[in-house]
Amino acid sequence: MKDFFKSNSVRIFLATVFILIVLSVFTNSINQNLLSSTVNSVTYPLSKVTAAATSDEDMSYSELLSEYEKLKEENAQLRSQLVNYYDTLTENTRLWKFYDLKKEHPEYSLVPSVVLRRDANNEFYSFTLDKGTTSDIAVGDPVVSDNGLIGWVSETDLNTCKVVTILSPQTSVGATDNKSNDMGIVTGSALYCDDNLTTFTKLSASHKVKTGDIITSTGVSGIYPKGLIIGEVTDVCYDTYNSTYYAVVKPYDDITTITDLAIITDYTGQGEVLLNSNTGKQ
């Protein structure tokens, strides 16, 4: 208790009370109500501080330390639970984003993923996803958004994979015009990639492709499932150098900025055409 009376807060409190009592003696009755109110407004919070100080002094140092460690551990557990909650919420949001695609194609095995980084040295907007071989990702797996085909897996490691987009000339997708039934190959072009456009090439001279037509994958190669939307025709052109017709196709997503995607790790018919061609079967 001696230490208690030596504390600065108690000394200030006692001095304040003493001064106010002296003032009350020398003031007239008109000012006494005001002074009394002032005394109460000052002494009440100070009394609370004093009471708190007295309560704290009743606890030993070891008890206070134990209480602190207990609160510290509880806070750490709450932070961990909060992180897990947000991780689960994010994952569920991604799963719901591809719910319609999964409902329409129950044979798809989908792994939701997110873009970790983009390859600044690649002019065709390749990027790296946060899923790898530990999630059954393999080279050649199609990468999609909820609006259609985005690209394919070109490299993998344990926890990440690199994706080549449909804006790249490295991509070659057997495709068809859903309205005219014209067949061709979707591949990227340096001429159009910066505008988030790709091309539908190898069209016949008698093609009937028109602006507004929707281009989808044929699935004949065994690399991409049949019916994946690739984009919409924005223009039909003639290549004077190759003497061939091609269509300019705009994907339904901005591939240069997209972040939430899914990897198709398995689907009915995957690899069958490739396997048959390698074994000589028809």
Residue pairs with C-beta under 8 A, 6 or more apart in sequence:
3 57
4 10
4 53
4 54
4 57
5 11
7 53
9 46
9 49
9 50
9 53
10 50
10 53
12 46
13 43
13 46
13 47
13 49
13 50
16 42
16 43
16 46
17 39
17 43
20 35
20 38
20 39
20 42
23 35
24 32
24 35
24 36
24 39
27 35
56 64
59 67
91 112
94 112
94 113
94 114
94 260
94 262
95 112
97 112
97 146
97 260
98 110
98 112
98 146
98 262
100 146
101 108
101 110
101 144
101 146
101 262
102 108
102 110
105 225
105 267
107 267
107 268
108 225
108 264
108 266
108 267
109 136
109 264
109 265
109 266
109 267
110 262
110 263
110 264
110 265
111 131
111 135
111 136
111 137
111 262
111 263
111 265
112 260
112 261
112 262
113 129
113 130
113 131
113 260
113 261
113 262
113 263
114 129
114 130
114 259
114 260
114 261
115 127
115 128
115 129
115 130
115 258
115 259
115 260
115 261
116 127
116 128
116 129
116 130
116 160
117 127
117 128
118 125
118 126
118 127
118 128
119 125
119 126
119 127
119 128
119 162
122 168
123 190
123 193
123 194
124 164
124 165
124 167
124 168
124 169
124 170
124 188
124 190
124 193
125 165
125 167
125 168
125 193
125 255
125 256
126 151
126 154
126 162
126 163
126 164
126 165
126 168
127 162
127 163
127 165
128 160
128 161
128 162
128 163
129 143
129 160
129 161
129 162
129 163
129 261
129 263
130 159
130 160
131 137
131 159
131 160
131 161
131 263
132 156
132 157
132 158
132 159
132 160
132 161
133 156
133 157
133 158
134 158
134 159
135 263
135 265
136 265
137 153
137 156
137 161
137 263
137 265
138 153
138 156
138 265
139 153
139 154
139 155
139 156
140 152
140 153
140 223
141 152
141 153
141 161
141 263
141 264
141 265
142 149
142 151
142 152
142 223
142 224
142 225
142 228
142 263
142 264
143 149
143 150
143 151
143 152
143 153
143 163
143 261
143 262
143 263
143 264
144 150
144 228
144 261
144 262
144 263
144 264
145 252
145 253
145 258
145 260
145 261
145 262
146 262
147 229
147 251
147 252
147 253
148 228
148 229
148 230
148 231
148 251
148 252
148 253
149 166
149 173
149 217
149 224
149 228
149 229
149 230
149 251
150 163
150 165
150 166
150 251
150 253
150 255
150 258
150 261
151 163
151 164
151 165
151 166
151 168
151 171
151 255
152 163
152 164
152 171
152 223
152 224
153 161
153 162
153 163
153 263
154 162
154 163
154 164
154 170
155 161
155 162
156 162
161 263
163 261
164 170
164 171
165 171
165 188
165 255
166 173
166 186
166 188
166 198
166 230
166 251
166 255
167 188
167 192
167 193
167 196
167 197
167 198
167 255
168 188
168 193
169 187
169 188
169 189
169 190
170 188
171 186
171 187
171 188
171 198
172 185
172 186
172 187
173 185
173 186
173 187
173 217
173 221
173 223
173 224
173 230
174 183
174 185
174 217
174 218
174 219
174 220
174 221
174 224
175 183
175 184
175 185
175 186
175 200
175 215
175 216
175 217
175 218
175 230
176 182
176 183
176 184
176 215
176 216
176 217
176 218
177 184
177 200
177 207
177 208
177 209
177 213
177 214
177 215
177 233
177 247
178 213
178 214
178 215
178 216
179 210
179 213
179 214
180 207
180 208
180 209
180 210
180 213
182 203
182 204
182 207
182 208
182 209
183 202
183 218
184 200
184 201
184 202
184 203
184 246
184 247
185 200
185 201
185 202
186 198
186 199
186 200
186 201
186 215
186 217
186 230
186 249
187 198
187 199
187 201
188 198
188 199
189 197
189 198
189 199
192 198
192 199
192 248
196 250
196 251
196 254
196 255
196 256
197 234
197 248
197 249
197 250
197 251
198 230
198 231
198 248
198 249
198 251
199 246
199 247
199 248
199 249
200 209
200 215
200 230
200 233
200 246
200 247
200 248
200 249
201 244
201 246
202 244
202 246
203 209
203 244
203 245
203 246
203 247
204 245
205 245
207 245
209 233
209 236
209 245
209 247
210 233
210 236
211 233
211 234
211 235
211 236
212 232
212 233
213 232
213 233
213 247
214 229
214 231
214 232
214 233
215 229
215 230
215 231
215 232
215 233
215 247
215 249
216 226
216 227
216 228
216 229
216 230
217 224
217 225
217 226
217 227
217 228
217 230
218 226
219 225
219 226
219 227
219 269
220 226
220 273
221 273
221 274
222 269
222 270
222 271
222 272
222 273
222 274
222 275
223 271
223 274
225 264
225 267
225 268
225 269
225 270
226 269
229 252
230 249
230 251
231 249
231 250
231 251
231 252
232 249
232 250
232 252
233 247
233 248
233 249
234 248
234 249
234 250
235 247
235 248
236 245
236 246
236 247
236 248
237 245
237 246
237 247
237 248
238 244
238 245
239 245
239 246
275 281
276 282
